[in-house]
Each structure stands twice: as structure tokens, then as C-alpha cells.
Amino acid sequence: MELTPREKDKLLLFTAALVAERRKARGLKLNYPEAVALISAAILEGARDGR
């Protein structure tokens, strides 16, 4: 499967956000990159929903 650089970035961001969500659910504090990934994924999902 061929992905464009933009698609690769989005996939990496989404994967990092999933890891961050799992760690947060376990009660762990998120480090800066995890927090940024989680916030960015929430913003992208909100934009996709039209908010």
C-alpha cells in the first residue's frame, strides 16, 4: 500500500493518540508528545465532524 507523506503523518498521529488514550485510561500521566498527539487527534476528529 502506497501512502502519501500526509497520510503517513495522519496515521502516525492517530496511532500515537491511541497509545496516549490507553495510557491515560490506566491513570498514567502523559508526556508532552503524547499529550500533543491526543489533543491533535481530538481537533482533527472535531474538524471531520464539522465542529
C-alpha angles and dihedrals in degrees: 000000000000116000127187118236089254092053090048090052092050092048092049091048092050092048091050089049091053091052090048092050091052093049092047090050089055089055097253122141114247122235121227099270091047092049092048091049092050094049093044093050090050090051093048092049091048091051090049090052090051098251 
